[in-house]
Amino acid sequence: MRALPAALVVACLALPSLVHASALRCDNKLVSEGASQVDALAKCGEPVTKQSRTEYVTNKVKAKTPQEEASTEVTRSTTVEEWTYNFGPHRLMQVAIFRDGRLVDVRSGSYGY
């Protein structure tokens, strides 16, 4: 009977590591997923580098009529920007990825300089 409570404690401790939420921490400020570039600039300042590219995303759209089923491909462009923040030699650099001006992901790089 004691194994069950111990297993529940272990499972509860593991849950936060399973959740993937992208956030950029700058000192005591947090820029969460979905935040704008303006918000990131206000909380974290200017990044050391900014890289921008255009990606094209194609989606299939299905239209159903009583006589037939048709599908159309719709392509739209999206702007992706990667901002690199260097917080010094004792912290990992952070790469904030924005899609159309909104934070979608944060990746860790190597140690800063």
PyMOL commands that set and color helices and strands:
alter all, ss='L'
color gray80, all
select helices_A, chain A and resi 3-18+37-44
alter helices_A, ss='H'
color red, helices_A
select strands_A, chain A and resi 23-26+29-32+49-64+69-85+92-99+102-111
alter strands_A, ss='S'
color yellow, strands_A
deselect
rebuild
show_as cartoon
